[in-house]
Amino acid sequence: MGRLLKWLFYLVILAAIALVAYAYLGEFFGADFSPPQAEIRQPVDLDVD
C-alpha cells in the first residue's frame, strides 16, 4: 500500500510539473491562452429614488 501511495505521489508531482511547463511553453505547441481583445460597452440603468 505504501508503494502505491509513493507512486501516486510521484505521478501527481510529475503532472503538476507538466501542467506548469505547458502553461509556459503552450504557445510553441499552438495553444493560445490570451483572452480576446475587444471593448464591450453596455448601458447601465441606475434605479435611484
N, C-alpha and C positions, 0 to 999 in steps of 0.2 A: 504494500500500500504506500509506503514511504517513497519507493522508487517511482511509482506512478505520479505522485504529487510533485516530485522533483522534476520529472519530465514535463509535466503540465506547467510548472512554474517557468521552466526554460522556454517552452513554447509561447507563453504569454509575453515574456520579455522579448523574444525574437519578433513576435507580431507587433509589439509596440515600436521596436526599432524600425521595422519595415514600414509602418504607418508614418512615422516621422520622416523617414527617407523619401517616401512617396510624396509627402506634402511639400518637401523642399525640391525634389527632382521631378515632380509630376509634369511640369511644363515641357521637359525634354521628351516625355512619352506621349505628348499630345493632350494632356489634361489641362483645362483652363479653369482655375479656381476664382478668377476675379469676377466680381458682380457686374452686371450690365450697367453701363454709364448712361443714364438718361434722367433728365429733370422731369419731375412729376409735380404738377400744380393742381390742387383741389381746393375749392372754396369751402370755408368753414363758417357755419351759421352759429353765432353765439346767442343763446336764449337768455338774455339779461332783462329782468323786470324791475 
